[in-house]
Amino acid sequence: MLLNGVLKELSGFDRNSIGDDWVDQKTIMKLTGLGKTKLYELRRDNMITYSCIGSKGVFYRLSDF
C-alpha cells in the first residue's frame, strides 16, 4: 500500500491539511503521481474518500492511498 511511503514523504512536506488524515489534491498529486483525471475517476467510482470544502478544493483521506 502506498500509505507508508506517503507518510514518509509527508514528514518533510509543507502541506495543506485538515487534521492528520486528510490532504489537498495538489499534495496527493505530487505524492502519488496521479493526475486530476485519475483522481476524478477514483472519486466517481467511490474508490477513495474525499471531501469538497467550499473554495478550498478537494481533500483526500491518506489511508485510501
C-alpha positions in Angstrom: 0.0 0.0 0.0 1.2 3.5 -0.8 0.3 4.8 2.7 3.7 4.0 4.3 5.6 5.8 1.5 3.2 8.7 1.5 3.5 9.2 5.3 7.3 9.1 5.0 7.2 11.7 2.2 4.9 13.9 4.2 7.3 14.1 7.2 9.3 16.8 5.3 6.4 18.2 3.2 4.8 21.6 3.7 1.2 20.6 3.1 -2.3 22.0 3.3 -4.3 19.6 5.5 -7.4 19.2 7.7 -6.4 17.0 10.5 -3.8 14.3 10.3 -5.6 12.1 7.8 -6.6 14.5 5.1 -4.5 16.3 2.4 -5.3 18.5 -0.5 -5.4 17.4 -4.1 -2.2 19.1 -5.1 -0.3 17.2 -2.4 -1.9 13.9 -3.3 -0.9 14.5 -7.0 2.7 15.2 -6.0 3.0 12.2 -3.7 1.3 9.6 -5.9 2.0 10.9 -9.4 -1.8 10.6 -10.2 -3.4 13.3 -12.3 -6.6 15.2 -11.8 -8.5 13.0 -14.3 -7.4 9.8 -12.5 -8.4 11.2 -9.1 -11.7 12.3 -10.5 -12.3 8.7 -11.8 -11.4 7.2 -8.4 -13.9 9.6 -6.8 -16.6 8.9 -9.3 -16.2 5.2 -8.8 -16.3 5.6 -5.0 -12.8 4.0 -4.6 -11.4 6.8 -2.5 -12.8 9.0 0.3 -12.8 12.8 -0.5 -14.4 16.0 0.7 -15.0 19.2 -1.1 -14.6 22.2 1.2 -16.0 25.3 -0.5 -13.4 27.3 -2.3 -10.6 25.3 -0.5 -10.9 22.5 -3.1 -10.9 18.7 -2.8 -9.3 16.9 0.1 -8.4 13.2 0.2 -8.1 10.7 3.1 -4.5 9.5 3.2 -5.4 6.0 4.3 -7.0 5.4 0.8 -3.6 5.6 -0.8 
